[in-house]
């Protein structure tokens, strides 16, 4: 479950859990699936990131960017292509 809950008046509106700023951006990050994979450069997992435009707080989602964007469409932008 995401920590980005928005406010009660606009439950679908994204809000940063650290500073309560209402604007963020989506991106993607590649992370190794386990510590040994990082050394061997094999099996990388992709995550969607949601980053606050004010304080740079970032959350990682194990979901496609399109799904995350659909949830927070009013305030998230900049989906970075993989």
VOBA-1610 file (N, C-alpha, C; in pm, whole numbers, padded with zeros to 5 digits, always signed):
BEGIN
Unk+00084-00118+00000Unk+00000+00000+00000Unk+00088+00124+00000Unk+00049+00219-00075Unk+00127+00341-00087Unk+00110+00432+00033Unk+00215+00506+00065Unk+00204+00608+00169Unk+00144+00737+00116Unk+00133+00748-00016Unk+00075+00868-00075Unk-00076+00858-00068Unk-00134+00916+00032Unk-00277+00902+00052Unk-00357+01022+00003Unk-00295+01134-00026Unk-00368+01252-00068Unk-00444+01311+00049Unk-00542+01394+00021Unk-00622+01449+00129Unk-00764+01393+00120Unk-00841+01411+00225Unk-00974+01351+00228Unk-01069+01413+00126Unk-01052+01541+00098Unk-01140+01607+00000Unk-01111+01559-00142Unk-00986+01525-00169Unk-00945+01477-00301Unk-00862+01351-00284Unk-00924+01236-00258Unk-00848+01115-00228Unk-00758+01067-00342Unk-00787+01106-00466Unk-00700+01063-00575Unk-00584+01159-00598Unk-00581+01270-00527Unk-00475+01369-00544Unk-00350+01324-00469Unk-00236+01327-00536Unk-00109+01287-00476Unk-00063+01394-00378Unk-00009+01351-00265Unk+00050+01442-00166Unk+00173+01375-00107Unk+00282+01449-00096Unk+00406+01396-00040Unk+00386+01368+00109Unk+00422+01248+00154Unk+00406+01217+00297Unk+00506+01291+00386Unk+00614+01344+00329Unk+00713+01415+00408Unk+00678+01563+00425Unk+00646+01632+00313Unk+00625+01778+00320Unk+00485+01821+00279Unk+00400+01728+00238Unk+00260+01752+00198Unk+00247+01834+00069Unk+00356+01850-00005Unk+00350+01921-00134Unk+00266+01839-00231Unk+00193+01903-00317Unk+00100+01833-00405Unk+00147+01805-00545Unk+00275+01827-00575Unk+00325+01799-00710Unk+00439+01700-00705Unk+00435+01603-00797Unk+00540+01504-00804Unk+00566+01466-00947Unk+00661+01378-00968Unk+00691+01330-01103Unk+00717+01180-01096Unk+00687+01112-01205Unk+00711+00969-01216Unk+00840+00945-01293Unk+00908+00838-01257Unk+01028+00797-01328Unk+01043+00647-01312Unk+01156+00594-01351Unk+01183+00452-01335Unk+01323+00433-01280Unk+01341+00326-01205Unk+01472+00293-01149Unk+01496+00143-01167Unk+01617+00109-01203Unk+01657-00031-01217Unk+01739-00069-01094Unk+01697-00175-01028Unk+01767-00222-00908Unk+01798-00370-00924Unk+01912-00415-00871Unk+01942-00558-00879Unk+01843-00638-00796Unk+01810-00759-00843Unk+01713-00841-00772Unk+01770-00898-00642Unk+01903-00907-00630Unk+01967-00947-00505Unk+02110-00893-00504Unk+02176-00890-00389Unk+02311-00831-00381Unk+02413-00895-00475Unk+02407-01026-00494Unk+02502-01092-00583Unk+02476-01055-00729Unk+02351-01029-00762Unk+02318-00990-00899Unk+02384-00857-00933Unk+02400-00769-00836Unk+02464-00641-00860Unk+02610-00661-00902Unk+02676-00758-00844Unk+02816-00785-00879Unk+02828-00848-01017Unk+02734-00935-01051Unk+02740-01006-01178Unk+02669-00933-01291Unk+02602-00822-01259Unk+02527-00744-01357Unk+02423-00829-01430Unk+02349-00908-01355Unk+02242-00990-01413Unk+02112-00964-01338Unk+02004-00995-01402Unk+01869-00987-01348Unk+01841-00859-01270Unk+01804-00759-01345Unk+01769-00630-01288Unk+01617-00617-01283Unk+01565-00561-01176Unk+01421-00536-01164Unk+01396-00387-01184Unk+01289-00355-01255Unk+01250-00217-01279Unk+01138-00178-01185Unk+01148-00059-01129Unk+01046-00005-01041Unk+01005+00133-01091Unk+00879+00167-01069Unk+00831+00302-01097Unk+00858+00386-00974Unk+00906+00508-00992Unk+00932+00597-00880Unk+00837+00716-00886Unk+00796+00763-00770Unk+00718+00886-00757Unk+00798+00977-00666Unk+00838+01094-00718Unk+00928+01185-00647Unk+00861+01321-00628Unk+00869+01372-00505Unk+00815+01504-00472Unk+00899+01611-00540Unk+00834+01708-00602Unk+00907+01816-00669Unk+00968+01915-00570Unk+00920+01919-00447Unk+00973+02014-00349Unk+01091+01954-00271Unk+01072+01839-00207Unk+01175+01787-00116Unk+01250+01666-00170Unk+01210+01615-00286Unk+01273+01500-00352Unk+01249+01367-00282Unk+01154+01361-00189Unk+01117+01233-00129Unk+01073+01140-00241Unk+01119+01015-00239Unk+01089+00921-00347Unk+01033+00791-00291Unk+00927+00743-00355Unk+00870+00612-00324Unk+00888+00524-00446Unk+00904+00393-00421Unk+00920+00296-00527Unk+00795+00210-00535Unk+00746+00186-00657Unk+00629+00103-00680Unk+00668-00015-00767Unk+00622-00133-00730Unk+00642-00251-00812Unk+00520-00266-00903Unk+00502-00165-00988Unk+00388-00159-01080Unk+00431-00078-01202Unk+00368-00102-01315Unk+00401-00022-01434Unk+00370+00126-01413Unk+00447+00211-01478Unk+00427+00355-01464Unk+00286+00396-01503Unk+00229+00331-01604Unk+00094+00366-01648Unk-00008+00344-01536Unk+00009+00237-01457Unk-00083+00210-01346Unk-00069+00315-01237Unk+00054+00352-01205Unk+00076+00454-01102Unk+00024+00588-01151Unk+00051+00622-01277Unk+00004+00748-01333Unk-00149+00754-01331Unk-00215+00645-01362Unk-00361+00643-01360Unk-00415+00672-01220Unk-00345+00626-01118Unk-00389+00649-00980Unk-00371+00794-00937Unk-00264+00858-00985Unk-00230+00994-00941Unk-00233+01094-01055Unk-00308+01068-01159Unk-00309+01149-01281Unk-00324+01299-01259Unk-00402+01347-01163Unk-00417+01493-01152Unk-00288+01567-01119Unk-00188+01501-01056Unk-00073+01578-01009Unk+00063+01519-01042Unk+00071+01403-01102Unk+00201+01346-01138Unk+00224+01360-01287Unk+00349+01380-01326Unk+00382+01396-01467Unk+00521+01340-01493Unk+00570+01363-01613Unk+00707+01326-01651Unk+00735+01177-01641Unk+00654+01095-01703Unk+00681+00952-01704Unk+00802+00929-01794Unk+00908+00875-01736Unk+01031+00851-01811Unk+01021+00716-01882Unk+01040+00712-02013Unk+01034+00583-02083Unk+01153+00497-02046Unk+01132+00367-02047Unk+01239+00273-02016Unk+01321+00246-02138
//
